[in-house]
Amino acid sequence: MKEITPKKIEQLLNSKDNLNIIDVRETEEVKAGKMPNAINIPLGLLEFRMHELDKAKEYIMVCRSGGRSFKGSQLLESHGFHVINMAGGMLEWEGPTE
């Protein structure tokens, strides 16, 4: 499974790359702030909302510390999706939030 650092994602966001970010934290956690343009699909609902995703796209998975996003990445990969896990999660994110 591929991994990416929060710093690298921040650089990609600054260069205006179109990133597909899925935040798998619970809705209450996301209220404190999420990465720009990230969509929130709590890990427990990911399996039931996979039909909303496009297998032609690459997704960056994010959570608080990297554990839940790792599990989410494994789930999506096992169903044929292209995913990258953000190592360290939002605890290491220093970029903008919304």
C-alpha positions as CSV (number, residue, x, y, z in Angstrom):
1,M,0.0,0.0,0.0
2,K,1.3,3.5,-0.9
3,E,1.7,6.1,1.8
4,I,2.2,9.9,1.6
5,T,3.3,12.4,4.1
6,P,1.1,15.3,5.2
7,K,3.8,17.7,4.0
8,K,3.7,16.2,0.5
9,I,-0.1,16.6,0.4
10,E,0.2,20.2,1.5
11,Q,2.7,20.8,-1.4
12,L,0.3,19.1,-3.9
13,L,-2.6,21.2,-2.6
14,N,-0.5,24.4,-3.0
15,S,0.3,23.4,-6.6
16,K,-3.4,23.2,-7.3
17,D,-3.3,19.5,-8.1
18,N,-6.8,18.0,-8.0
19,L,-6.7,15.7,-5.0
20,N,-9.4,13.2,-4.0
21,I,-9.2,13.1,-0.2
22,I,-11.4,10.9,2.0
23,D,-11.5,11.7,5.7
24,V,-12.6,8.5,7.6
25,R,-12.9,10.2,11.0
26,E,-16.3,10.4,12.7
27,T,-18.5,13.4,11.9
28,E,-17.9,15.0,15.3
29,E,-14.1,14.8,14.8
30,V,-14.3,16.4,11.4
31,K,-16.2,19.4,12.8
32,A,-12.9,20.5,14.4
33,G,-11.5,20.9,10.9
34,K,-10.7,18.9,7.8
35,M,-8.3,19.2,4.9
36,P,-9.6,21.5,2.1
37,N,-12.0,19.7,-0.3
38,A,-11.9,16.4,1.7
39,I,-15.1,14.4,1.8
40,N,-16.1,12.8,5.1
41,I,-17.0,9.1,5.0
42,P,-16.6,7.6,8.5
43,L,-14.7,4.3,8.4
44,G,-17.8,2.4,9.6
45,L,-19.8,3.6,6.6
46,L,-17.0,3.3,4.0
47,E,-18.1,-0.2,2.9
48,F,-21.7,1.0,2.4
49,R,-20.7,4.1,0.5
50,M,-18.0,2.7,-1.9
51,H,-20.6,2.9,-4.7
52,E,-20.2,6.7,-4.5
53,L,-16.5,6.5,-5.4
54,D,-14.9,6.2,-8.9
55,K,-12.4,3.4,-9.4
56,A,-10.7,5.5,-12.1
57,K,-9.6,8.0,-9.5
58,E,-6.9,7.8,-6.9
59,Y,-7.9,8.6,-3.3
60,I,-5.9,9.8,-0.3
61,M,-7.2,8.4,2.9
62,V,-7.0,10.5,6.1
63,C,-7.9,10.0,9.8
64,R,-6.6,11.3,13.1
65,S,-3.4,9.3,13.4
66,G,-3.2,7.0,10.4
67,G,-4.7,3.8,11.8
68,R,-8.3,4.1,10.6
69,S,-7.2,5.4,7.2
70,F,-4.9,2.4,6.9
71,K,-7.8,0.1,7.4
72,G,-10.0,2.1,5.0
73,S,-7.2,2.0,2.4
74,Q,-7.0,-1.8,2.8
75,L,-10.8,-2.1,2.3
76,L,-10.9,0.0,-0.8
77,E,-7.8,-1.6,-2.3
78,S,-9.4,-5.0,-1.8
79,H,-12.3,-3.8,-3.9
80,G,-10.0,-2.5,-6.8
81,F,-9.6,1.2,-5.8
82,H,-6.4,3.1,-6.1
83,V,-5.6,4.5,-2.6
84,I,-2.8,6.2,-0.7
85,N,-2.7,6.4,3.1
86,M,-1.6,9.6,4.7
87,A,0.9,8.6,7.3
88,G,0.5,10.3,10.7
89,G,-3.0,11.6,10.1
90,M,-4.4,14.9,11.1
91,L,-2.2,15.0,14.1
92,E,0.7,15.8,11.8
93,W,-1.2,18.0,9.4
94,E,0.1,21.6,9.5
95,G,-1.7,22.8,6.4
96,P,-5.0,24.7,6.1
97,T,-8.3,23.3,7.4
98,E,-11.9,24.1,6.7
